[in-house]
Amino acid sequence: MVTLPIDFVAIKYPGYFWNLKEKKLYTMKISGILRPLSKSDPNHWNHFNDAYRVSVNGERRNVQMEYLKKLRVTNSVIPVEKI
C-alpha cells in the first residue's frame, strides 16, 4: 500500500499530485520521490493560461490552476497493470 502525506491529492493524470497547503504540483516517477514542478507563466503561446505542463504518455498537457484549486482530499486508487 502506498500512503502519501495528508496534504497531497492525486490529479486526473497518473503520477502527479497536488499539495493543498503549498499550492504546488508534484510528480512521482520510478524513484518514488515527490519532486515539485515549476509552473508555466501565462503568455500568448499558452493562451494566457495559468497552468502546469505535464507529460502523459509522451504528450504534453496543461493542468489549469482553476482545476487544481477545486481539488479536495479524497481517497484514490492507483491502478496496477496485470501481466
C-alpha positions in Angstrom: 0.0 0.0 0.0 1.2 3.5 -0.9 0.5 6.3 1.5 1.1 9.9 0.7 1.3 12.7 3.2 -2.2 14.1 4.1 -1.7 17.3 2.1 -1.4 15.5 -1.2 -4.2 14.7 -3.7 -3.9 12.7 -6.9 -5.0 14.6 -10.0 -6.6 13.1 -13.1 -3.2 12.2 -14.7 -1.3 9.3 -13.0 2.0 10.2 -11.2 1.1 13.8 -10.4 -0.1 15.1 -7.0 -1.4 18.5 -5.9 -0.2 19.7 -2.5 -3.2 21.5 -0.9 -1.1 23.5 1.7 1.8 24.7 -0.6 -0.4 25.0 -3.7 2.2 23.2 -5.8 2.1 20.3 -8.2 4.5 17.4 -7.6 5.4 14.4 -9.7 6.4 10.9 -8.5 8.4 8.9 -11.0 10.0 5.5 -10.7 12.3 6.6 -7.8 9.3 7.1 -5.6 10.4 10.6 -4.5 7.9 13.5 -4.8 9.5 16.3 -6.8 8.0 19.8 -7.3 7.2 21.0 -10.8 7.6 24.6 -12.0 4.5 26.5 -13.2 4.3 27.9 -16.7 3.7 31.7 -16.6 0.8 32.9 -18.7 1.8 34.1 -22.2 0.4 34.3 -25.7 1.8 30.8 -26.6 -0.3 29.1 -23.9 -3.3 31.4 -24.5 -2.6 33.3 -21.2 -3.5 30.3 -19.1 -2.0 29.9 -15.6 -1.1 26.2 -15.7 1.5 23.4 -15.1 2.8 21.5 -18.1 2.9 17.7 -17.6 3.6 14.8 -19.9 1.0 12.0 -20.2 2.1 9.0 -22.3 4.6 11.2 -24.1 2.1 14.0 -24.9 2.3 17.4 -23.3 -0.8 18.5 -21.3 -1.7 21.7 -19.5 -3.2 21.3 -16.0 -5.1 24.5 -15.3 -4.8 26.2 -11.9 -8.6 26.5 -11.8 -8.9 22.7 -11.8 -6.2 22.3 -9.2 -7.7 24.8 -6.8 -11.0 22.9 -6.9 -9.4 19.6 -5.7 -10.3 18.3 -2.2 -8.9 15.5 -0.1 -10.2 12.1 -1.2 -9.0 8.5 -1.2 -7.7 7.4 -4.6 -6.7 4.1 -6.0 -3.6 3.7 -8.2 -4.3 1.2 -10.9 -2.0 -1.8 -11.3 -1.2 -3.3 -14.7 -1.7 -7.0 -14.9 1.0 -9.0 -16.6 
